[in-house]
Amino acid sequence: MNVKEAIEGKEYVISRVATDDEELNSFLFSLGCYSGETITVVSHLKGSCIVSIKDGRYNIDNQLAEAILL
């Protein structure tokens, strides 16, 4: 399952980030988005998702949401 398919308000543990882009991996790591970290989907929007990672909320597009596997 990925973040795009996740239920709003439920806390999940990230199993892996499925992307080959090293710059994107570094960016997600700086946000605290890496294997073993918890993530909560706050809401699903038309072309994106709002997620809560650690103490921050972020708006990520659907392509990135599909790359974060739970």
JOCOR-V810799 format. One record per pair of residues at least 12 apart in sequence whose ideal C-beta (glycine too) atoms are under 8 Angstrom apart, sorted by the first residue. I is the first residue (numbers start at 1). J is the second residue. Records with the same first field share a line. If there is no record, write none. Layout:
BEGIN
I->J ; J
END
This chain:
BEGIN
1->69 ; 70
2->65 ; 66 ; 67 ; 68 ; 69 ; 70
3->39 ; 41 ; 49 ; 51 ; 60 ; 65 ; 66 ; 68 ; 70
4->44 ; 49 ; 62 ; 65 ; 66
6->41 ; 70
7->41
8->41 ; 42 ; 43 ; 44
9->40 ; 41 ; 42
10->40 ; 41
11->38 ; 39 ; 40
12->38 ; 39 ; 40 ; 41 ; 70
13->36 ; 37 ; 38 ; 39 ; 70
14->33 ; 34 ; 35 ; 36 ; 37 ; 38 ; 39 ; 68 ; 69 ; 70
15->35 ; 69 ; 70
16->35 ; 69
17->33 ; 34 ; 35 ; 67 ; 68 ; 69
18->67 ; 68 ; 69
19->67
24->64 ; 67
28->64 ; 68
31->53 ; 54 ; 56 ; 58
32->53 ; 54 ; 56
33->53 ; 68
37->53 ; 54
38->53
39->51 ; 52 ; 53 ; 68 ; 70
40->52
42->57
45->59
47->61 ; 62
48->60 ; 61 ; 62 ; 65
49->62 ; 65
51->65
END
